[in-house]
Amino acid sequence: MTPDRKKPGLAFWATVVVVVALLYPISFGPACWINRGTAVGGKAIWTVYYPMLWAANRSIVLDDAFIRYAGLGVSESKTPVFRDRELTWENPVWNALRAKSQSGKYAKSRLAPYLSRQ
């Protein structure tokens, strides 16, 4: 006869929540690196990581951290930018100038300067 199996308890579900909460932001970098090498999935990255982009748009510290993490191993001549709901890789100087020319002042976020701040 088979022994009765217990249903997953609170400890199991707490572990699942913690693992998912850790893997979500950690997976942002590899997703960007894959996109940099293949130019595939830019819109999916926008959709999946929108909460992180929203937060980066409101915090210079997060914005800088996400840019550095997404750009690990990538030449300094390119930086990740989310424009038109898609990840693109641009020259950081031109990105800053474009953001300034469109808004009249420098955008707060370098990662997602075109994200609406409502």
Secondary structure, DSSP 8 states (H G I E B T S, - for coil): ---------HHHHHHHHHHHHHHHHHTHHHHHHHHHHH---HHHHHHHTHHHHHHHTT-HHHHHHHHHHHTTTS-TT-EEEEETTEEEEE-HHHHHHHHHHHHSS--S-SSSTTS---
